[in-house]
Amino acid sequence: MTRPFDICIRGAGIVGRTLALQLASKRLRVALTKPQPVPEDHSDVRAYALSQPSRALLESVRCWPDEQHATPVLSMVVQGDDQGQVTFSAAEQGVPALNWIVDVPPLEVQLADAVRFQPLIEMVDAPVAAALTVVCEGRTSQTRAEFGVDFEITPYGQSALAARIQCAQPHQQIARQWFSKGEILAFLPLDGPQGNLCALVWSVSPERAHELKNMDASDFCQALETASHGALGALTLTSERNVWALQQAQAHRWSGSSAQGAWVLAGDAAHNVHPLAGQGLNLGLGDVAELVRVLDARPYWRSVGDARLLRQYERARKADFAMIGNAGDALQRLFNHSHPALQTLRNLGMNGFEISGPLKHWVTRRAMGNTPSITPPTPTKVLP
């Protein structure tokens, strides 16, 4: 007779699949709900900046993409709207990369393949009974609402426009970001060290996002070249343009119990942040690392649904979110103001930060994910 499931994971995105693989490596039996079918004409233009701890977590389940699909970032240049500039360098930090820009579709294929060959993971059409349910359904989670969890949303009054662009000049493994008149534009290097493909994320007003999305491709690229000051030469749009509303959000409770048993939230079902700092998926994978660590360290007689363990996970992850989410929120609000005096002050602040030495080093290390609370669990051998 097959033993019952230890854990049911609702949501088979990157966070849900990574969690399933990690838990299975600890000899726990996992049910993973099947993802919703994606329309054949859908173009996934997502790319994430992943930190070293996130990379270690994915490597431990043998799902780190090759260099073509996980481009190392050697430096990052952030430009303000009045000569302010900050540069971050991997060489200055003594590391091989500040982070890696990971193309989402290849990563999802690797994770799906790994799940398919893991005997302790079973794909299910609907949620099943288990000692613990982990909700990884994203920002619009239905299960979170079913459990009666309040989700406090703070809209930014901005939308993100994402696309892929081909650049006349190679990106040289440099991530670029421009703050100008309340807008935030980012070019993230893709297609390996020698590539000239970039993922674009442009945070603008909803009206401006609608205008940019519906522009003729040539007019859109012209607007993009102007906003990026021609940094990579002529640009060519190579994908559709996707738009979504930006918000900061946090669930009031990240753990609890219901008639079905114990539950926890993870990933975007628990928290949302502005993309300007590139920490969204890193926070979600930090949830995975902490939950696996807590469950793996439990005494043999304690259930994976034990409330004390789950509260320990919740406290640790809320602390991380408070630091990372609030820092990103403060930056967004600072650069969202167009008052000339504030513009002058923030650009002076950027230039002062650039030469601040130890302060800049400390902030860079934190942004790279070098914090104890998101250290990945000790890798274990994955079942064949």
N, C-alpha and C positions, 0 to 999 in steps of 0.2 A: 504494500500500500504506500502511495506517495505521501510523504510527510507534508503537513500544512505549510503555507507560506509564512515566513517570518515578517516580511515587509511587502507592502503593495505601494508602488510608485505611480502616481497619477501624473502623466506628462512625460512624453518620450523625446524631449528636445535634448540639447547638449547637456544640460544639468541633470536631467532625469536619467539619461543613458549612462553618463559618467558615474552617477551615484549607484546605479544598478550594477555596473561592472566592479566598482570598488567593494560593494557589499557582498557580491558573489565571491570575490577573492577572499573574503573573510569567512567563507563557508555558510553564508546565510542564503536562504531560498527566497527569491525575489519574483514578484509578479509585476510586470511593466505594461501599462495600458498602451495599446497601439496608437500611433499618432494619426491625426486626421489626414486624409489624402490631400495631396497638393495638386492644384490644377496643372495640367501639362504645359500650359503657356506661361506659368509663373516663373519669373526671373528673380532668383535670390541674390541680391547685391550686398548682403551683409558681410562685414569683416570686423574682427575684434582685435583689439590690442591686448595680448595676453602676457601676464607677468611670468617670472621664473617659477614661483610656486604653482601657478596654473599649468605651466608646461610640465613640471615634475609630476603633478597629479595625473595628467593625461598620458605621460610616458609610462607611468606605473601600470597602466592598463593597455599599453602598447598602441596608443591611438594618437600619437603626435604626428602631424603631417610632415611630409618632406619639405626641404628648403624652398621649393618652388611655391608651396602653398602655406608656408609659415616664414615670412620674410623677416630676418633680424633687423631691428631698427638700431642703427649705430649712433644717430643723433636726432634731436628734435629741436626745431626752431619755432619759437612762439613770438609773433609780432603784434604789437599794439597798434592803435590808430593814430599815434603821434610820435613816431620814432622810438617807442619803447620796444625792447627786444630781450628775450631770455633764450639761451641756448643750453641744452642738456646733451651731454656726451657720454657714451658708454666707456670710452677710453679714460675719461676723468674719473669714472666710478670703478675702474679696474674690472669691468665685466665684459663678456662677449657681445651683449646686446642690452639695450634699455628695456625692450620688450620685443614681442614678435607680432606682426600683423598676420592674422590667420584668416584664410578664406573659408567661409562657413560651409559651403556645400561639400568640399572634400573631407572636412572634419566630420560632418554628419554621416557621410558614407562609411568612414572608418569605424565610427562608433556603432553604427547599425550592423556592420559585418561582425564586429567583436561580440555584440549582444547575441547575434544569431548563433554563434558557435560556443556560447557559454551555457553549459547544461543546467546551471542553477538559476538561470533567468528564463522565465516563461512569458511570452507576449500574450496578453489577454485582451479580449474585446471590450470588457467592462471591468470596473473595480471589483476586487474579490476580498474576502475576509482575510485579515492578517493581524498580527500583534501590533503592528505600527503601519500607518498610512503616511506617506510623504507626498506632499502636494507640490508639484513642479510644473503647474499648468500655465505659467506666465501671468502677465499683469491683469488679464481679464478672467482669472480663474473662477470657474463656477463652483468648485468644491469649497473654496474659501468662503464664498457666500453661503453655501449650504451649511457650513459649520458655524455660521453666525459671527464671523470675524470682521470687524470694521477695518476698512482700508482707507486710511487718511491720505487724500490726494491734494497736492499743491500744484495747480497748473502753472506753467511758466509763460503762457501766452506766446509760445514759440512752437514751430514745427521743425522737424528735421527732414531734410531732403537727402536721400542717399542714392548713389549711382556709381558706375565705373567709368573711368576716363583713361584714354591713351594719351600720353604726353610726348611731345616732340623730343624732349630731353630725358635721359634716364633719371630716376628718382634718387639714385646714389644711397639708398637705404636711409633716407632722411624723412622723418615725419614732420609735416609743416602745419602750422595753425595760425590763423589770422583773426584778430578781434577788431572789428570795425563797426562803429555806429550801432551797437547792439546786436550785430550779427557775428556768428562764429563759423569760420570755414576751416575744414581740416582735409588735408591730403595724406592718406595712409599708403605707404609703399607696398605693392603686391608683385607677384610673379618672380620672386627671387632677387638675389643681389644685383643682377644685371638688368632687371626689368624696367620698363617705363610705363607700367600700368599702375594706377592708383585707385583706391576706394575713396570716394568723396562723401563727406558728411557736412551739410550746410545748415546751420541752425538760424532760422529767420522767422519773421512774423508769419502767421498763417496765411495772410493775404499774399505776401511775397512768395511763400512756398507754392501756393496755387499758381501764381504767375509764372514762376520758374518751371514748374512741372509741365505747364502747357505751352511753353515757348517752343518755337522751331529749334531743332537741335543746334543749328549753326548760331542762332541768336543766344541760346543758352550757353554755348561754349565761349562766345564772345564775352558774355557777362561774367563767366567764371574766370577767364583770362584776366579781366580787369580786376576782379576781386582778389585774385592771387598775384597781382602785380607782375604777371608774365614769368613767374619763377621757374616754370618748367616748359616755357614756350607755348606753341600752339597746342590746343587740346581737342580731342575727338571723343564724343560720347559713344560708349560701346555697350550700353545697357539701357533698360528702362529706368525711369526715375520713380522711386518709392518715397512716400511722405507719411509721417505719423506725428501725432501731437506729443510734445515733451512735458514731462511732469516729474516731480519728486513725490514719492509715495512710500508709505510704510504700514504694514499690518500692525494693529494694536497688540495682537497676540501671535506668536510664532509657534506655539505648541499648546496642546490641550487634549481633551477627550470628548468623544461623542458616543452615540448609541452604537456606532460601528467599532469603537475602540480608540486607542491613542493616535494622535496625529501631530505632524510638524509641517511647517511651510519652508520652502527653499527657493532660491532664485527669484525671478521677477514676481512670483506669487507672494513673496514676503516684502520685497523692496524694489523701488525704481529710482534711478539717478539720472542726472543730465549726462549726455555722452561726452561732454567737453574734456573730462579727465580720463576717459576710456576705461572706467572701472566696473561697468555693469556686469559683464560676464565673469570678471575676476571675483566680484563679490559672490556671485552664484556658485562658482567653483570653490570659493572659500567656505560656503555653507556645506558643500559636499565634504570637504576635507575635515571640517570640525565635527559633523554628524558621524562620519565614519570613525574618527578618532574616539569620540565619546562612546559609541556603541562597542567598538573593539576593546576598549579598556574596562568595560563593565565586568563585575564578578560573574562567574559562570551561572550563578543562580538567579541573576537579575534579568528580567525580561527586557527586550529591546523597546517595549512600550512603557517602561518605567518612567513615571512623571518626573522624578528627580533628575534622571539623565537628560530628559528632553528640556527641562528648564535650564540645565547647565549649558546645553547647546544654544538655547535661545539667548541667554545672557551674553555669551561670548560673541555671538553674531550681531546682536543689537549694538554692542560696544564698537565693533568694527564699522558697522553701518553709520553710527553716530559720527565717527571720525571722518570716514571717506565721503559719505553722503553730504554731511554738513560743509565740508571743505569745498566740494564741487558746487554746492548750492551758493556758498558765499562768493565764489569766483563768478558764477553766472550772474548774480545780482550786481556785482561790482561792474562787470563789463556791459551790463544791459542798460546802463545810464548814459545819456548823450550830453549831459551838462558839460560845457567847456572846462570849468574848473576841476570837476571830477576827472575828466579825461586827462588833463595835465597831471594831476596827482597820481593817477594809476600808472601812467607811463613813466613818471619819475620813480614810482615804486618798483616797476619792472626793471628799470635800469639799475636801481639800488640793489635789488635782489640778485641781479646777474653778477654783481661783484661782492656778494655777501659771504663768500667762502664757506665756512662750516654750516651756516644756516641752509644755504643752497644744497650742500651735500646731504644734509639730514633730510630735507624735504624730498630730494630726488630718490634717496633710498626708500623712503616711505612710499612714494608713488610707484616704485618698482615692485612693491609687495613684500619688502623685507620687514615683516612684522610677525612676531611669534604666533599670533592668533590664527594666521592663515597658512601655517606650515603644513604641507601635505602629510597625510598619514604615512607611516613606514611602508614602502612597497612590499607586497607579498607576491608570491608566485601565482599567476593567473591560471586557473584550470584550463587544460587544453580543450 
